[in-house]
Amino acid sequence: MMNGLKAARSAREWSQERLVREIERYARQHALDVASTASLRVYVSEWENGRRVISARYAKILRALLGITDDELSGKAELLTPTTMTDGYDDLMGRIDAARSISLTMVNTFMDQTELLRTMDRQMGAASLVDQMTAHLATLEDALTFAVLPDTRRPVARALAGAATLAAWQALDVGAVERAWRHYELGKRAAQEAEEPMYLAHATAEQAYVLCDAGRAPMAVQLIRDAQRLGGKAMSPRLTAWLYAAEAEICARASLPDDCQRALEKATRTLPPGDEARDPDMLSIFLNEGHLTRWRGNALALIGNDEAVSNLYTALDNADPTFIRASAGLRCDLAQAHMARGEYDQAHDHLRQARLIANRTGSVRQRRRVEQLTQQL
């Protein structure tokens, strides 16, 4: 138990005492009975050093608080157990027959569930959704595994591609980088099976952020450009603009200011006019001029361009209030832009607000950025 729980706690920079308080707070909010404070302190210590097994009741609380799966909590890889039925063919054929009955209505239900999880994620953060997301992916993978013919497999694979990419971004947000990488690979495979180049391009582009966060920005630049190639002529204008904006940010993080500026110009030219942000062909994409202004400010702040501040304050004034977690990133961008101008008091104020939002949503990724910027003050 030691590695998983302690690593997840440390990623949030929580002490054992803080974890105890969070368990008690969660229990109060959900009307659950937990042990006394003194006992919880002992439990946490013994969970981490392997002297006590985490019960199912406390595992559920810890997964919600830390945004990790059972495997990550225990620090162990999932073991595959073979079916012990006398005649496995009956069970296999039953599953295949059940998969044949999957209709377009059922696929739409899968997509609706992904949409609900996406909405909850951007408003509440990913940490509390790990159980729901894990179960949702398992259902979709099971449906695809036992679907036989292409006309059944492709719609399910498309739904899985979207869900896996969302799950990957959520995992990256809570600091589970290996889970994020594996989910992106799952999303890419599903997109290929579904013959959906837009989904493949999107999953590949987001995967570049894993490399970027790991300090491999030059490799991330290559991957984001490969994503554009994979999408080819099948991409919608809004997704094309999104990919250029992502390229601009990653080029900025790779210290390629000219490439960053060129990518921003392409994103501006490609973005469809109007206030509509949602791409009807790619529901995970939200991008209009307001979103692009924020993204432009982010990239310009990273390369130290003085225009970043005006772009970012415009984005702040027009920010969609439902994008709660994204507002932490916007505050970090403003802090970075002010720091580049030597305006440290303003930078400190924005970092304070970013830290509050990151703590509220459980975003390890944003908290790390807050701490990195704080060290530069």
Secondary structure as GFF3:
##gff-version 3
##sequence-region A 1 377
A	DSSP	alpha_helix	2	11	.	.	.	ID=ss1
A	DSSP	alpha_helix	16	29	.	.	.	ID=ss2
A	DSSP	alpha_helix	37	49	.	.	.	ID=ss3
A	DSSP	alpha_helix	56	66	.	.	.	ID=ss4
A	DSSP	alpha_helix	70	74	.	.	.	ID=ss5
A	DSSP	alpha_helix	88	100	.	.	.	ID=ss6
A	DSSP	alpha_helix	104	124	.	.	.	ID=ss7
A	DSSP	three_ten_helix	127	129	.	.	.	ID=ss8
A	DSSP	alpha_helix	130	146	.	.	.	ID=ss9
A	DSSP	alpha_helix	150	173	.	.	.	ID=ss10
A	DSSP	alpha_helix	177	194	.	.	.	ID=ss11
A	DSSP	alpha_helix	197	213	.	.	.	ID=ss12
A	DSSP	alpha_helix	217	231	.	.	.	ID=ss13
A	DSSP	three_ten_helix	232	234	.	.	.	ID=ss14
A	DSSP	alpha_helix	237	253	.	.	.	ID=ss15
A	DSSP	alpha_helix	257	270	.	.	.	ID=ss16
A	DSSP	beta_strand	278	279	.	.	.	ID=ss17
A	DSSP	beta_strand	282	286	.	.	.	ID=ss18
A	DSSP	alpha_helix	289	302	.	.	.	ID=ss19
A	DSSP	alpha_helix	308	317	.	.	.	ID=ss20
A	DSSP	alpha_helix	324	340	.	.	.	ID=ss21
A	DSSP	alpha_helix	344	361	.	.	.	ID=ss22
A	DSSP	alpha_helix	364	376	.	.	.	ID=ss23
###
